[in-house]
Amino acid sequence: MAVAAMFGVIMIARLHAMYQGSRMMLTFLVIMFLAVNIAYGVLTAIVLKDSVVEELVLSGTYGCNEVYNEDV
């Protein structure tokens, strides 16, 4: 996630420079960046809400098991 955010900030800086430092364009870019990231965070929280991760140890080998709870 941090890499994607850093990439977004770099792209905002480049587009801001491309539009000759327009304050209106910077405002638009920042609002869009925040809207997309907030939506991404909310969707991730919704998807992961019902997931459970378990650690399994079988004969000294560690494994990870993801279980998604479903409404039946």
C-alpha positions in Angstrom: 0.0 0.0 0.0 2.8 2.4 0.8 4.3 2.0 -2.6 1.0 2.7 -4.3 0.6 5.8 -2.1 4.1 7.0 -2.9 3.4 6.5 -6.7 0.2 8.5 -6.4 2.0 11.4 -4.7 4.7 11.4 -7.4 2.0 11.4 -10.1 0.2 14.3 -8.4 3.5 16.2 -8.3 4.2 15.5 -12.0 0.7 16.4 -13.1 0.7 19.6 -11.0 4.0 20.6 -12.7 2.6 19.7 -16.1 -0.4 22.1 -15.5 2.0 25.0 -14.7 1.4 24.8 -10.9 -2.3 25.3 -11.2 -3.8 25.4 -7.7 -7.2 24.3 -9.0 -5.7 21.2 -10.7 -3.7 20.4 -7.5 -6.9 20.6 -5.5 -8.7 18.3 -7.9 -5.8 15.8 -8.0 -5.6 15.7 -4.2 -9.4 15.2 -3.8 -9.4 12.4 -6.4 -6.4 10.7 -4.7 -8.1 10.8 -1.3 -11.5 9.6 -2.7 -9.9 6.6 -4.5 -7.8 5.6 -1.4 -10.7 6.0 1.0 -12.9 3.8 -1.3 -10.1 1.3 -1.6 -9.8 1.1 2.2 -13.5 0.7 2.7 -13.8 -2.0 0.1 -10.8 -3.9 1.7 -12.4 -3.6 5.1 -15.7 -5.0 3.8 -14.0 -7.9 2.1 -11.8 -8.8 5.0 -14.5 -8.4 7.6 -15.6 -12.1 7.5 -12.1 -13.6 6.9 -10.2 -15.6 9.5 -6.6 -16.6 9.2 -5.4 -19.7 11.1 -1.8 -21.0 11.5 -1.4 -24.7 11.0 1.5 -26.8 12.1 1.7 -30.2 10.4 4.8 -32.4 11.2 6.9 -29.3 11.9 5.9 -27.5 8.7 4.1 -24.2 9.2 1.2 -23.3 7.0 -1.4 -20.6 6.7 -5.1 -21.2 6.1 -7.6 -18.6 5.2 -11.3 -19.2 6.0 -14.1 -17.0 4.7 -17.3 -17.1 6.7 -20.4 -17.2 4.6 -24.0 -16.6 5.4 -25.8 -19.9 4.9 
